[in-house]
Amino acid sequence: MKIAEFIQQEIVRKRLEERQTLVVYDADRRYRDLCLALSGERLRVIDASESSIESREAALAALQEMGASTHPAVRQLLVYVPVPAPMTDEQKQRDPFSLYAEMGGCFPDPLNSGDDYLALCLKARPDHTTAIRRIFAENPNPTFDRVDAVGGCTGWPQLQALLKVDSARDILFALLAPIDGQKAALKGQDGWVTEAKSLLKMTLELRLITRSKSWDAIGDEAWRYLLFSEFVFDLPAELPASLANVPRAPEAARALVEDLCDRLRSDVRTQTLYTTRAEGIEGPEGLNLPTHCRSIVDLGDRDTFPFEERSFFARAVVVLRDEDMDTLRALVSRHGRSIWVSRGESQAQWQLLHASGARIDLRRRWLGRGYLVVGVPFFAMAERNVPTSR
């Protein structure tokens, strides 16, 4: 798959399917053609390159069509804006299209390092990491054709035939979470094991310790390596000495590790498998991470293991208390829909956090309009939805 096609189909289209509206901020004008090519009967693409006023009107009209009935003619909206994505509240207020990003999402997401152009190229061609990094070292903004010239995946014929996928990235995903037909094919013979070992070493620098030729044993080792690698990449603090010898991927493989983990968490077909694997790796029969990491306050930003969710929630409570609304919105957006939030009371707690943040925003708007809030605690006042005095 070519780089432009990968970004169009695997990133932009999938986010549209998940969120219905998407704003592509593209100061380098790299993604314009692939965005415009997505336009279809149910997908409206608005190009803000020529006229901001006309594109605003067109985007609003499309949004109205999306909400016009239970069976709207327009189901998805993509707005292409050839400027950098706004970062602060002030920048968002000046941007006429930030509304659509807040409703759905934006690409590249400035809060997601995996949306970086280099990271996307590494995800698309994980078996050519060294060559792609060399290209970017020479030119930080290479064309799609320059990256495509690196070549495709042709070195794993048995795995490609058994799993019925082509790219190294898709082969790795299938090895981690094979569907029934793929699992049966892997268990039916063991000639693929040599290719799998070579692929894991080349893309992730995983040197399998197990001598078993069964998919189960290889899968166990690959899952632990993958999830622990993502956890370490995301950890701001120093890794505890007790975990220093656990095998993990090098920094060069970070984009691929994060992409695979994101896919395993977001694909409804693999979510149950992911949670089962992560809980086992985290727990006392695995790496016992909560015990080893009990002194670490900041565990990063990604949702690798379930014990991290409590850390993210505690951080969000602190920024709510400090009324740091930009950080709170980022945390709620990132973790409020985490794969771990549905466990126990977590979902209700995150919803309460979101509601509390909304009340603070409401109070600020009242104060900004000249209302003076006195005598009554704000949250009690907000429930009545009226100002106490003016």
Secondary structure as UniProt FT lines:
FT   HELIX           3..6
FT   HELIX           7..12
FT   HELIX           13..19
FT   STRAND          21..25
FT   TURN            27..28
FT   HELIX           32..36
FT   TURN            37..38
FT   STRAND          43..47
FT   HELIX           52..66
FT   STRAND          76..81
FT   HELIX           89..94
FT   TURN            96..97
FT   HELIX           98..103
FT   STRAND          105..107
FT   TURN            110..111
FT   HELIX           113..115
FT   HELIX           117..124
FT   HELIX           126..128
FT   HELIX           129..138
FT   HELIX           144..148
FT   TURN            149..150
FT   HELIX           157..163
FT   HELIX           168..176
FT   HELIX           180..188
FT   TURN            191..192
FT   HELIX           193..204
FT   HELIX           215..234
FT   HELIX           241..243
FT   TURN            244..245
FT   HELIX           251..253
FT   HELIX           254..266
FT   TURN            268..270
FT   HELIX           271..282
FT   TURN            284..287
FT   HELIX           289..292
FT   TURN            293..295
FT   HELIX           307..321
FT   TURN            322..323
FT   HELIX           325..335
FT   TURN            336..337
FT   TURN            339..342
FT   TURN            344..345
FT   HELIX           346..368
FT   TURN            369..370
FT   HELIX           378..384
//
